[in-house]
Amino acid sequence: MTMTIEDKTLGYIRSQKEGVFQNQLWKDLEVDSRKCSRIIKKLLDAGEITRESAVSNGARTYLIKVYASETAPCTFLLAEDMFSPCTGCRAACQPEYCSLLRQWVENLIKEEQ
């Protein structure tokens, strides 16, 4: 499976505990600032990240963080050992493209191995 630039960006943002400034993000990802803005917009629209106004080294920019409300899919027991990772999740996403759900499934696979 090929990793998209959005997946790479989201992984990088996740690795930054306090978030990352957008004016630094495009440099770290080695993309131009316009492309970085388009990637950020896609991730914002998907509910994956948050963006807040900030100042970094005297320059106005944005602080980008992983969506803080839910860092992992919500899991609720439905019956005995069955549960749904998406029930109660507040991320407005499509399950086919949800990185939180994908991460949950990958963790299940790792546990079974």
C-alpha positions in Angstrom: 0.0 0.0 0.0 1.4 3.4 -1.0 1.4 6.1 1.6 -0.2 9.4 0.4 1.3 12.8 1.2 -1.7 13.3 3.4 -0.9 10.1 5.4 2.7 11.1 5.7 1.7 14.6 6.8 -0.7 13.3 9.4 1.9 10.8 10.7 4.4 13.6 11.1 1.9 15.9 12.9 1.0 13.0 15.2 4.7 12.6 16.1 4.9 16.2 17.3 3.4 16.1 20.8 2.8 19.9 21.0 1.8 20.2 17.3 3.8 21.9 14.5 3.8 25.3 13.1 2.6 25.4 9.5 5.5 27.6 8.4 7.8 24.8 9.6 5.7 21.9 8.4 6.2 22.5 4.7 9.9 22.7 5.2 10.0 19.5 7.2 7.9 17.7 4.6 10.0 19.2 1.8 7.0 20.5 -0.1 6.2 24.1 -1.1 4.0 26.2 1.1 1.1 26.2 -1.4 1.0 22.4 -1.5 1.3 22.3 2.2 -1.8 24.5 2.5 -3.8 22.2 0.2 -2.8 19.2 2.3 -3.7 21.0 5.5 -7.1 21.9 4.0 -7.8 18.2 3.1 -6.9 17.1 6.6 -9.0 19.9 8.2 -12.0 19.0 6.0 -11.6 15.3 7.0 -11.6 16.3 10.7 -8.1 14.8 11.2 -6.4 18.0 12.5 -7.0 21.3 14.1 -5.5 24.7 13.2 -5.1 27.7 15.4 -3.5 31.1 14.8 -0.1 31.4 16.3 3.2 33.3 16.1 6.5 31.6 15.5 9.7 33.5 15.5 7.8 36.7 15.0 5.8 35.5 12.0 2.1 34.9 12.0 1.4 31.2 11.2 -0.8 28.4 12.4 -0.2 25.7 15.0 -1.4 22.4 13.6 -2.3 19.5 15.9 -4.0 16.2 15.6 -7.7 16.4 16.4 -7.6 16.6 20.2 -11.2 15.6 21.0 -10.6 12.0 20.1 -7.2 10.5 19.7 -8.5 7.0 19.0 -11.9 5.7 17.9 -14.4 5.3 20.6 -15.2 1.7 21.4 -18.5 0.6 23.0 -19.4 -3.0 23.9 -22.4 -4.1 21.9 -22.8 -7.7 23.0 -20.4 -10.0 24.8 -17.0 -9.7 22.9 -18.4 -7.6 20.0 -18.0 -3.9 19.8 -17.8 -1.1 17.2 -14.8 1.2 17.1 -16.9 3.9 15.4 -20.0 4.0 17.7 -19.8 7.4 19.5 -16.8 8.6 17.6 -17.1 12.4 17.0 -14.8 12.6 14.0 -16.9 13.5 11.0 -15.3 11.2 8.5 -16.0 8.4 6.1 -15.0 5.0 7.5 -13.3 4.1 4.2 -10.8 6.9 4.7 -10.6 7.2 8.5 -7.0 7.0 9.7 -8.2 6.4 13.3 -10.2 3.3 12.2 -7.3 2.1 10.0 -4.9 2.5 13.0 -7.4 0.5 15.2 -7.6 -2.3 12.6 -3.8 -2.4 12.3 -3.4 -2.6 16.0 -5.9 -5.6 16.1 -3.8 -7.4 13.4 -0.6 -6.8 15.4 -2.2 -8.2 18.6 -3.3 -11.3 16.8 0.2 -12.0 15.4 
